[in-house]
Amino acid sequence: KINRWLAPLAALAGAAAWFAPSVAGSDLWWHLAAGREIWESLRLPTVDPFSFTFAGRAWMHHEWLWGVGYWLAWEIDPQLVAWANFALLLAIFALGFGVARQSSGSDFGAGLAIWAAAATCHWFLDIRPHEISLLFLGIFLWTRREPWAPWLWPALMVLWCNLHGGFVFGFGAIGLFALVETASASLEARRPVIDARLWAGVALSGLAFLCNPWGWRILEYPIAYLDSSSPFRDILEWQPPGASLDVRGFSGRFTWLLAASAAGAALELRSRKRDLYLVLLAGVACAMALTSRRFIPLFALTALPLSARLFAELRDPLLSRLPQRVGGAVLAAAPLAALLIAAALWSGIRLTPGLLERWTESQLYPRAALRYLRALEPGPRLLNHYNWGGYVMLHAPEFKVMIDGRANTLYDDKTYLDYLALSAAREGLSSRLAQYPADAA
């Protein structure tokens, strides 16, 4: 009975040791600035109020609800932003443990799987809306077999499409589940079998994601990222993860997780009660992660049931090499041992004080420079570093930036390429400065 509680506690404690990377998550600041704008004006910005290059141009802020929520947390106490994100990650990995245990039937397999997933995701757990997609996907996977699940999907989708662009993957995951279930039932019955409840859930989810301020036009955002020729694809988070066997870096951890999930998928397909859906969903997420490292957390979550199955299968051969009495003692002591290992993983990790500052690497932002600029009052147009645009928007809203992390949800290719050329002082510097007349840099 004690181990029934110790096992998930140890799994979650070990995973949580990876939750707060030192990453300059520069997108956080512009989300907070936009959240403040919405809360204070009580309306959604449909045009850009923050830049001098695209001021007044149409802007589709598809993640507006996340920004409002975190802005309210910031208003109470800026540290609450980091603590809210930490709580969100705890919920995501608790759901992940449940999904992995549900699939593998093993606390041991599920625990090792979420440790591996958390370590792989570590560098991508900055404070941004993408974690909402992980949460909602976890809720979907945890409840998908429940008879009432199809009526939950539209409610999830209404929130999802206003919180993060990952709603597209969510809708695809729902549709794929209905398709696989229909195909499996039809093959077993040797005739078409349509579950009206499932497909009603899919149809209502499709209508639900239209419940956003832009309707069907919200699809323009994810479709824009399919353009491989866009210079915005050169931003680091959109680069492939690469291959490595060195577990000290994220690419090495990703490679090993990929291998574990592939082996788990093979075991799943050989099983009499195989869940083809889990293999297909992880395969789609894997293809996305191989194209762009920003999708590694999505792959890690969808691969949890497969890697858990592999680790569960490995447990028995290892125990069989031990005398029966010793093997029983090892099994009984395993959760406590895992909790001690989890405690060791926390060595050197400090959550207080200043969790937000460490999580966002605040020393990389121009705090003193902004104070100096505000004292000079040079004029509003600012030639700025890309990663500092959102920081300026939040902390010095009287300045209008040249560019910021909103990327191609607002800015065009030319502006981004001109920014790169200006930053590098390439040929044609004077003419570019004439195109973007700034009051300060």
N, C-alpha and C positions, 0 to 999 in steps of 0.2 A: 504493500500500500504506500509506503514511503517512497519507494522507487518510482511509483506511478507519477508522483509529483516531482521527484528529483530529476528525472530524465528530461522532461521539457524545460525545467528551470536551468539545468546545466547547458542544454542546447542553446537556449536563448541568451544566457549569460555569455557564452563563448562567442556567439554571433555578434552580440552588442559591442564587444571589444573592437569591432571593425567599423563602428557606425560614424565616427567623427574624424574624417580625414582632414589634413591640413591642405585644403584646396581653395584656390582663389575663385570661389564661385561668383563671378562678377554679375551673372544674370539676376541674382537675388535683389540687387539694389534697384534696378529699373522696375522689377515687379513691385517692390514696395512703393516706389515713386508713383507708379500707375495706380496702385491700390489706394494711396492717399488721395490722388486726384479724383478717383471714383467716389470715395467716401465723402470727401468734402463737397463735391458738386452734386452728388446723388444722381449721377448719370454716367453712362459709358462713354469714353472718348471714341468718337468715330473718325476723328482726324488727329494728326500728331501735334501735341502741344509742347514737345520737349526739344526738338532740334531746330537749327536754323536752315538746314539743307532741305528738309521735307516738311517744314511747318505748314499746317493746313491741308496736307495731303492725306488721303484716306489711309487709315491704319486699322487693321483687324486684330484686336487684342483678344485672341481666342482663349487665353488663360486668365481672364479678368477676375474670376471668382477666387482663385488661389491667392492672387495679389491682395484682394480685399481682406481675406481671412488673416493672412500673415501681417498685413498692415495694422489690423486691430490688435494683434498680439504685440507688435512693435510699440504701439501707442501705450499699452500697459507697461511693458518693460522690454527693451530690445533683446535681452537674454531669453525672453519667452519664445522668440522666434526659433532659437536653437533647440530649446527644450521641447517645443511642439514638434519639431522635426524629428528629434530623438524618439519621442513617443510614437510618432507615425511609423518610424522604422521598426520599433518593437512590435507594433501591430502587424506590419508586413511580414516579418520573419516568424512571428507566432502563427500566422495563417500558413506560411510556407512550411513550417514544421508539421502543422496539422494535415496539409495536403500530402506531404511526403510520407507521413506515418499512415495516412489513409490508404495510400497506394501500395506501400511496401509492407505494411503490417509490422514494422519494426521501429522501436524507439532508437535503437543503435544506428540503423541505417539513416533514419530521418535526422538524427542529431549530427552525424558526420556530414550529411548532405548540406544542412544549413550552415555549418561552419565553413565548408568549402565555398558555398555560394556567397556568404558574407565577405570572406577574404577576397574573392574574385571581384566583387562589386565595390570594394573599399574606396578606390579612387573616383568612383562615379556617384558617391552618395553625398554630393554637395546639396545645399538647401535650394531645391528647385521643384517645379510642379511635376516633373517626371515621376516622382515617387507616388503620386496619386494614382497613376496608371498601374504601378506595381500593387498598390493596395486593392484597387478594384478588380484587377486580374486575379489576385489571391482570393477575394470574396467569391468571384465567379467559379474558380476551380474548386473551392471548398464546398460550394453548395450546388454544383451543376447537376448532381443526381437527385436532388430533392424534388418531390412532385410540384412544389410551389415555385421552383427556381425560375421558370420562364416568365413569371409575373414580377420577379425581382429585377430582371434584366433591363426593362425600360426605365425603371426608377434610377438604376445605376447609370444608364446612358444619359439621362437628363442632366445629372450632375457632372458626369465625365466630360461631356462635350463643352462644358463651361470652365473646366478645371485644367485640362491638358489635351494636347493634340493626339495623345495615345488612344483616344476613344476609337480611332480608326482600327487599330489593332484589336481593341476590345470587341468591336462589332464583328471583325473578321473571326475572332476566336469563338464568338457565339454562333455565327453562321457555320463555321467548320464543325462545331460540336453537333449541331442539328443535322448537318449533312452526313457525318460519320454514323450517328445513331440511326438515321434513316436507312443508309446503305447496309448497315449491319443487320437491322431488323428485316429488311427486304431479302437479303441473301439467306438469312436463317429460315424465313417463311417461304422462300422461293416465289415470292410475288411482291408487288409494291406495297409497302407498309408506311403510311404517312401518319406521324403523330401530330395531330392538329395543335396540341398544346405547345409543342416545341416550336413549330413554325409560326404560330401566333406570337410567341415570345420574340422570335427573330423579326417579324414584321413590325411589331410594336416598338422594338429597339431601333429599327430603321427610322420610324417616325419620330422616336424620342430624341435622336441626335439632331433633329432639325429644331429642337427647342433651345436655340441659342440666338443671340441678337442678329446673326447674319444668315440664318437659315442654311440652305444647301451650299451657299458660297463658302462656308467654313472649310469645305473640302479643298479649296484653293491652296490652303497652307500646306497640308501634307503632300499634295500633288506637286507643289513647287520643289520639294526636296527630291523628287524623282529625277530632276534635271541634273545629270552627272556633269554637265559642262559649266554649271554655275560656279563662280569663284568662291562662293560661300562654302562650297564643299571642301575647300582647302583648310577651313578652320579645324583645329586639332581634333575636336571631339567627333568630327565626321570621318576621320581617317580610319583605315582598317587597323585591327589590333596587332597584327603581326603574329608570328609564331616564335615561341621560346620555351625552354624547359626550366628556366630559372624561376622558381616560385617566389623570389623576392620582388618581382615586378608583376604588374597586372596581366601582361601578355602571357607570361609563364603560367600563372594561375588559370587564366582562361584556357590555355592549351590543355592543361591537365584536367580541368572540368569538362572540356569538350570530349576528351578521351573517356572519362568516367561515364558521361551521359551516353556516349555511343555504345559502350559496353552494356550499360543499363538498358538501352533501347533494344539491343540484341536479345537480352534476357527477357524483356517484356514481350517481344514478338514471339519468342519460343514458348511463352507461358500459355496454358490452356485458357486462362481468363484474361488474355491480353487486352490492354487498353490502347488500341491503335490511335485514338485521338491524342493521347499524351505524347506519343512518338511524333505524330504529324505536327502538333503545335510547337514542340521543342525544335523540330526541324526548320520550321518557318522562322522562329526567333533566332536560331543558329545562323541561318542564311543572312539575316539582317545584321547580326553582330559581326559576322565575318566581313561585311561591307563597311560597317561603321561601329567604332568602339562605344559609341554612346548607347548602343542597344545591348551591351553586355549584361546589365542588371535584368533586363527583360528575358534574355536567354537563361541566366542563372536561375530565375524564378520558375520558368517553364520546365527547366531541366531537373528541378528538385526531385520529382517522383522517380525519374530514371536513375539518377546518381544514388538515391536512397535505396533503390532496388539492388543495385550493384553492391553497395556496402553491406546490405542485409544478407546477401548471398555469400559474401566473403566471411561473415562472422562464424558460421557453423564449421567450415573447414578449419579455421584457426582454432576453434574450441575443441574440435575432435582430436587435435594433436596433444591435448592435455588430459591427464587423468580425470575421470568423471567428477570426483570430489573437488578437485582443483578448478575444473571448468565451471562447476556450480558456484563456487566462491567468487570466481572472476566475474560471472554474470551478475551476482548479487552486489558486488562492489563497484561495478562499472559506472553507474550513475554518479556515485560519490567521487570516484576518480575523475570523471569528466568534469564535475563541478570544481575540483581542485585545479585541473588543467585550465578551465575557464578563468579561474581566479588568477592564475599565472599569466594568462594572456592580457589581463588588465594591468600588469606591472608597468609602471611608467606612464599610464594613461590618466590624465587629470581632467575632470569635467568642470570643476569649479576652482576659482572664479573665472569668468571670461570665456565660457564655452563658445559663444558666438565669434569672438575675436580669433580664437584658434581655428575654428571650423572654416572661417572665411579668409584666413591669413591677412588680417586687417593691416599688418605692417606693410603690405604691398600697395596700399592705396594712398593717394596724395592729400592727406589730412592737412599738413602744414601749408602746402601749396594753395589749397582752397582758402584757408584763412587769409593768406597773403593776397590772393586775388580779390577776395571780398573787400579787403581794406583798400585796395587800389581803385576799385570800381571802374574797370577799363571799358565796359560795354558788354553786351550780352553774348556775342558770338564767340564760341570757344573752339579752337582747334585742339582736339583731345585724343589721347590714346584710346583705342577701341574698348579695352577692358575697363577703362575708367569712366566711360560714358554714363552708365547706370549709377555709379557712385556720385557723380556730379548731379544727375537728375534728382537724386534723393536728398543730398546734403547741401546743394546750392542751386535750388530750382530757378533762381534769377538768371542763371547762365543757360544758353541754348547750345547744345552740343552739335558737332559735325556728324558724329556717328556713335552708335552704341550697340549693345548686345542683342537688340531686336532683329538684327541681321535682315534677311529678305522678307520678313513679315512687313517691313516698311521700306528699307533702302534698296536701291537698284544696284545692278552689277557695276555700273560706271562709278558710282559714288564710292563703293568699296575698293575698287581698283585704284581710284584716285587717292583714296586714303592711304593705301599701301605705298603708292608712289611718293606721296608727300612725306610719309614716315621715313622712307629710305632716301629722301632728297634726290630722287632720280631726275633725269634730264627733263626739262620742262617745268621746273619747280615754280618759276615766276608766273607762268601762265596759269598753273593750277591754283596758286595762291590768289590770283585775280578772280578765278571762278568761285572760290570759297573765301570771300573776304572776312577774315576773323579779327576780333578785337584783342584777343589774347590766345596764347598757346600754353 
